[in-house]
Amino acid sequence: MNPSRTKTPVETRNLPEPLSLRRMVGPGVVAVGIGMAAGEIILWPYLTAIGGLGLLWLAFCTLAVQFVINMEIERYTLATGQTVVAGFSRWWKGWGIIICLAGAFQYVWPGWATSGSTVLTYLVGGGDPVWITVATLVVIGVLLSVSKVVYNTVERVEVVKVGLTIFFLIVVVIFVISLGTWGDGAKATVTEFGQIPDGITFTLLLSAIGAAGAGGVHNLVLSNWIRDKRYGMGAHVPRLVSPITGREEAAGTDLYAFPVDEANMARWQVWWKRANIEHLTTFVAVCFVTITVMCLLAYQLLFGRDDVKNDTSFLRIEADLLSDQVGGWLKLLFLAVATVSLWAAAMGLLDIIGRVASDFLRRNYLQTSARWTEPRLYLTVVWAEIVLGSAILLAGFSQPLGLLIVSTCAASVVTLLYSILLVRLNRKDLPLPVRLGGWRLGGMLVAIGFYGFFAVAMVITQLQRL
C-alpha cells in the first residue's frame, strides 16, 4: 500500500488467522440469495420461453465473468479492510458519487418487490400488487431497522430462501423435466454458442446479463459483507449495526496494510484460497444450477406457446401447467418459492444501496460527525429508497418486467464502469505479492470487453430506432 496515494491514514497490522472454510460461508450465499430472483425466476426463463435454449451459453459466460470480478472485489477488502467504493473514492470522490447515484437509480425501481407481490396475487387469487408491495417494503424496512447486526439478519433470510429454492429445483428435476429437455439444453449450449435467437433484443440481453447471478452495485457490496463476516483485514473494522438495538459503531480507521513477510503471506494464501472456494461453491455453482433448471423448466412448459406475453403473467401459465401435469401442490410450491425469493431479494437490494451509500458518505463527508454515524446514514438511505419506490408505484409505474429491465440494464452499465476501476485499484494500490495479475488480469480484461460489447450494442440499437 502506498500511503502517499491517499489522504486516508493507513494502519499496519498483522493479517488475522484465517477462519475455517465452514465459518467463512455466508457472503456468497447472501450474494446468490439476493441475485437468485429477477434473473433466475423471471428474465432468463422469459427469454427461454420466447427464444428457446439458445442463450444458455450467455448465462454461463456471465457467471464465469462475474466470478472473476467478484473475487477482485474481495481481494481488495481482504488485503485492506476497506470497501472498493472507498478505494475508488480515494482517487476522486466523484467515483463514489457516481456509483451511489447509479445504485440508487438501479434499485429505486421496486421491480423485485413488485414481482413478488404480483406472484402472490397469482397464489392467493387476487389483490392489489401495488399496495402489497408498499406494505412489504415497509415491513422490510422495519426488519432492517431493528436488526442488531444487519448482516446477520440478511444472511439468515437469504439462507432460508436459497434452501427453499434448491428444494424446489430438486422437485422439478424429479417430477417435471424430461431427459429430452436435458438433451436439448446440452445441444443448444454447444451448437448455438455465440448465437442470439430471433426476437431477442440487445436491451433484453443487457438486462439478462445484469440479472445473471449478481450485477451492478450488488457485486460491489461483497466488500461490506465480507468485512462484516470478518474476512482478512476486515476483521479490524467494526461491523454495521442498528442504531436502535446495537452498540457497535462502524467508524474509525478502515484502511489497513499487513507486513509483507513470510507469516502474513502464508495466512494470505489460505484466506485467498478459502475465499475463492466459498464464492465458487455458494455463488457460482448455485446460480449455475438455478438458471439451468429454471430455463429447462420454462423451455419444456412454455417454449412455442403463443400466449407468453412480455410481463410476469407467464409465471401464472407456468404454475397452471405444473398443476395440470403434476398436481396443485407443485403450483402452490412454485408460486410460494417465487414470492419468497423475490421479496428476500428486495430486502437484500435495500441493504445493498444502504451499505454502499452510507459507507461512502461517512468516509468522505461525515467522518467527524457525532450525529450522522454510518448506521444512521444506512437507515436514512434505506427508508429514502422505500419512500421513493413506493412513490414510483403509486404514480403508476408498476409493470414488474419493465421495472426489472430498467434496473438490470443499469446494473450492466455500472458493472462495466467499476470493472475498469477495479483493474487500476488492484494493480496500483495493493502490495506486489497480492496484486492483480496473471490469468485473473486477463479475465478482468475479458469482463470489460464482455460488458462493454453488450452495452455499446444496446446503445447503437436504441439510436437506430430514433
N, C-alpha and C positions, 0 to 999 in steps of 0.2 A: 504494500500500500504506500502511495506517495502522498504524505500529508500536505505537501505544497500545492496539491491539486484541489484542495478543498478547504473551506473555512470551518468545517466540522472537526472538532477535536478528535484525534484518533487515540484510543487507549489500547495498550498492548496487554493481552492476557493469554494464558495458555488455552489451547483448544480443549474443551471438556472431553472426558472419556466418552466414547460412543455409546449410545443407547443400544439395547438389543434390538434385533430386527422386529420382534413382536411389539416392542414398545414404540417403535418408530411408525408403525402402521397407523394411518389416520389422515394425513393431508391428501394422499392420493384418493382415499375413499370419499373425502369431502369434495374434492375436485370432480370425481366421477359422479357423485351423488347430485351435485348441482348441474353438471353438464348433461347427465343422462336424463334428458327431458325433451326439450324442444326439438333437438336433432333426432334422437333415437326413437321417440314416440310419435313425432309429428312430421318433421321435414323430410327425413330420409325415407320413411315409409310412404309419404305422399309422392316423393319423386319416383319411388319404385312402382307405385300404383299407376302412375301416368307414363312412365318411361321404361319399366322393366328393371332387370338386374344389371344393366349395363353401366351403372355408376358405382357399383360396389368397390371397384378398384380405386376410385377417388376417395371414398371414405377411408380405406386402408392407408392410402398415401397420406391423407390428412393426419391420421393418428400417429403415423411414423414421424412426420414433421413436427407435430406438437410435442412428442416425447423429447425430441432434441431441444426445442425451445424451452420447455418446462424445466428441464434439467439445468439449463443455463441460468434460469431464474433462481433455482435452488442453489446453484453453485455460489452465486454472489452472496446470498444471505448466509449460507453455511460458513463462508470464509470471513464475513464481516459483521454479521448480526443485523445489518441494515437492509431495508427493503430496496428492491431495484428502482422503484419510483423515487425514493430518496436519493439513490445513487445518480439517477439521471439529473435530478434537480440540483446536484452539486455543481454541474457544469453550467446549467441555465435553468432558472426557476420556471421558465416558460414551458419546459417539457412536462413538468409536473402539472402545470395548469392545463395544458392541452390534454393530457391523459385523464385528469379528473373530469374535465368537461366532456371528453369523449365517453368516459364511463357513465357519467350522469345521463348523457343522451342515449347510450346503449341500453341502460336499464330502467330509465324513467318510463319507457313504454311497457306497461304491465302485461306483456304477451303471455308469459308463463302462467301467472296467476289467473288471467282471464281464460286461458285454455283449460286450466284445471277446473275452473268454475263451470265452463261450458260442458266439459266432460261429465261433471257432477250432475248437470241437468239431464244428460242422457241416462245417467244411472238412476236418478230418482223420478224421472218422468216429467220434469218441468222446473220452473224457477227462472229468476232474472239473473243472468250471469254477471251483469254489471254490479248489482248490489251485493251479490255473493262475493265478488272479488273485492269490493271495498271493505266488507266485513273481514274477509280473510287477511287482507293487508294490515288491518288494524290489529288483529289477533297476533300476526307475526311480529309486528312492532312491539307489542306488549311482551311477548316471549323474549325477544332480544333485549328489551329494556331491563327485565328483571333477572337476566342470566348472570350469575356470579362471575363465571369465566365464560365469555361469549363463545369462544372457540369450542369449548366442551359441549355446549348446547347444540351448536350447529353440527358438530361431528356426530352426536348421538342421533339426531334427526336423519342425517344423510346415511348413517349405517343402517338404520331401520329401513329406509327407502331402498337402498341397494339390496338388502336381504329380500324384501318383498318382490323386487323386480327380478332377481335371479330365480326365485321360486316360480314366478310366472313363466319365465323363459323355459325352465325345465318342464313345466306342464305342457306348454305348446309344442316343444320338441317331441315329447312323448305322444301327445294326443292329436296333433294337428299337422305339422309339417311333414310332407311325404319325402321319400327318398328321391323321387323325380325332381322335386323342387331343390333339394340339396345339390343334385347333379347340375341343374340349370344354373344355380348360383356359381358353382365352381367353374363351369364352362364360360359363363359370361365374364367372370373376373379375368380369365386368361385371354379369351378370344376378342373381347371388346375393350381391352386395356387401352387407355388413351382416347377412346371414342366418347362422344356425347350423344345420347339418344335424341331423336327428334322431339321437339316440343319442350325441351328443357332450355330455359334462357340462362344467360350468364348471371343475371341477378339472382335467380334461384340457386345457381351453382355457388355463388359467393355466399349466399345465405346458408347453404348446406354445409360448406366447409367451415363457416363461422360457428356452426352448431354441432359439429362432429367432436364429441368429447367436450373440450372447453373452447374458449375463443375470446379474443378481446381482453378486457381488463380482468376477466375471470382467471386467466393464466397468471397474470401479474400478482394476484393476491396469494399465490402459493408462498411468496416471500413472508407474508404476515402469518399464514397458517403454520409454516414450519418453524417460525420464530416462537409462536405460542406453544408449539409442540416440543420446544427446547432442543431443536436441531443445532448442532455445531455452536458457533459463536452467538447464535440467537438465544442460547441459554442464559446469557448475561443480560438480556433485555427484559424488563418487566412485561408481563402479559396484559392484554387488553381486557379490562373487567367492567362490569356495570358500575356507574357512579351511584346507583341506588342501593345495590346489595353487596358490592365488593369493596375491598380496601386497597388492593394493589394498584399502583399507578403506572400506566405505560408512558414513562417520561425519562428524561436524563440522557446520558450518552448512549448513542445507538450505533456507533461506528467503531469497530474493533479490528485489531490485527493480531495474529498469533506469530510468535517467533518461528522462522523457517529453520527448524532444527530437526534432528532425527526423530525425537519423541513426538513432536507435534505433527510431522509429516506422516508418521506411522498411523497416528489417530485420524488424520485427514483421509488417508486411503480407505480406512474402514468406514468412516462417515460417508464418503462419496460412493463407495460400493453399495452400502446398505440403502442409501437414499435412492440410487438407481433401481435396485431390486424392488423397493417399496412402490415406486411410481410405475414401474413396468408391470408389476403383478396386480396392483389395485386399480390403477387408472387405465393404462393401455389395454390390458387383457380384458377387463370388464367392459370397456367401451367397444372393443372389437367384437366380443361375443354378443353384446346387446344390439349393436347396429346390424350385425349379420342376421340374427334370429328375427328381429322385428322387420327387416326388409324381406326376408324369405316368407314371413307370415303375410305381409302385405301383398307380395307377389302372388302367392297361392290363392289368396282370397279376393284380391281386388283388381289385379292387372287384366286389362282388356274390357273392363266394365265401362259403360258409357254414363254411369250416374255418379262418378267420382268428380266432385267439384273442388274448386280452389278455396276450400275452407275446411274446418275441422269436422264437418259432417261425415267425412269418410270414416272417421273413428266409430261413429254410430253404426254405419253399414258393416264395418268390420266386426263390431260386437254382435250384431244380429246374426251374421254368418257363423260366428263362433257358437252362438246359441243353437242355431239350426243343426250344425254339424256335430257338436259335442254335447251341449246342454246349457241350460240357462245359468248354471253355476259358473261356467267359464266366462260368459258375458259379464256377469257381476264382478268376477275377479279381474278381468281385463280393465273395465272402467274404473274400478276402485283403485287398482295399482296405478293407472294413468293419472287419476285425480291426485292421489297422494304424491306421486312422483313430480308432477308439475307444481304443486304447492310447496313441496320441500325445496324445489329449485328456486322458487320465488323467494323463500326465506334466505337461501344462500346468496342470491344475487343482491338482495338488500344489504346483507352482511358485507359483500364484496365492495360495493361502492362506498359504504360507510367506513370500511377499513382504509381503503386507498386514499380517500379524501381527507379523513381525519389525520392520518399519518403525515400526509403532505402539508396540511395547514399547520399542524402543531410544530413540525420540524423547521418549517421555513418562515412562518409569520408569528406564531404564538408560543414560542418555546419558553418565554419567561412569564406567560400569563398564568395567574393562580386560578382564574375563573374558567378559562377555556382549556381544560385538560383534554387529553386525547379521548377518554371515554365520553365526555360531554359533547365533544365535537362529533364523535361517532353517532351518538343517538340523535343529535340535531340533524345530521345528514340523512340518517335512516328515515326519520319522520318527515323530513322535507320530501324525500323520494315517495313516501306513502301518500302525502298530500297531493303532490304533482301527478302521480299515477292515477289517483282517484279522480282528480280534476279532468284528466285526459279522457277517462272512461265516461264520466258524467257529461262531458262535452260532446259525446257521440262517437269517439274513436274507439270502437270496441270490437272490431273484427280481429279475432285471435291470430289467424295466419298472417294477416297483413302486419300486425304489430310485431310478430316474431321475425318476419322478413326484414323489417326496418332495423330491428335490434341486431340481428345476426349479420347483416351486411356491414353495419357499423363495426361489429366485432372483427371482421376480417380485415378491414382497413386499419384499425388500431393495431392488430397483430403485426401487420406489415411494418408499421412505424416503429414499434418497440423492438422488433427483431433486429432492425438496423442498429438501434441504440444499444441493444444487448451485446452485439459484437464489439462495439467500441468499449463498453463498460468492462467486459470480462477479458478484453485484450490489453487495456491500458491501466485499469485501476486495481488489478489483483497482482500479487507477487508471482513471479515467473513459474514456480513449481505448481501452482494451482490454476494457472491462467488457461483460458480457452485456446485450444489448438488442435492439430491433428484432424482426424476424421470428423470430430464434432464441429470444428470451424467450417469444414466443407458442408456439413449438414445444415449449419445456420445459413450459409450462402444459398443452399438449395431452398431452404424455408423462405428466404427473402424473395427468391425468384418465383417460388410457388404462389405465395400470396400476391406478389406483385403482378403476375400474369393475369390472374382472375380479376383483380381489382381494375387493372387497365382495360381488360376485355369488357368488363361491365360498363365502364365509363364510355368506351367507344360505342358500345351497343346503344346506350342511352342517348348519346349525341346523334347517332344515325336516325333516331326516331323523331328528332326535333324538326 
